[in-house]
Amino acid sequence: MIPRVVFDTMICLQAAANEHGPAGECLRAAEFGRVELCVSPEVTAEVRDVLTRPKTQKKYRTLTAELVRKFFRRLAGCSTLVITVPSVVTLTRDPDDEKYLNLAVAANASVIVSRDNDLLDLMNLNNPDGTAFRAAHPTIAILDPVAFLATLPTA
């Protein structure tokens, strides 16, 4: 069985802006069926919002309207949409990141791929929020793209 994964918005942004970087490789893993990428309407809406912001497009010059359209076609073609995502996890440090945790729980995902320290710190053994999260959801790991790619068997 292939692992189910969740990407946060920054991973999607990086994959769209630079398909040759680690985040782009993560997306290709989903496209080639090495992982099952799970998305929700809330996550997809945030990704669309971020990728189409003038500020984001100014910073990432490669994010043309056409490239964003192509990215969403790619995403739709390689992801599973999870419609019902109950709110079961709270994250006091950054409530905006709860959508990824809740999606991972709803989708029975084994990994959240992120570069966000608020999420990555949940894996820190000295973090009380992390201790509670890991106790409640011991099968979910939160990894940066490079660490995640290292967990995948070579093709």
Order of alpha helices (4+ residues) and beta strands (2+ residues): beta-alpha-alpha-beta-alpha-alpha-alpha-beta-alpha-beta-alpha-alpha-beta-alpha
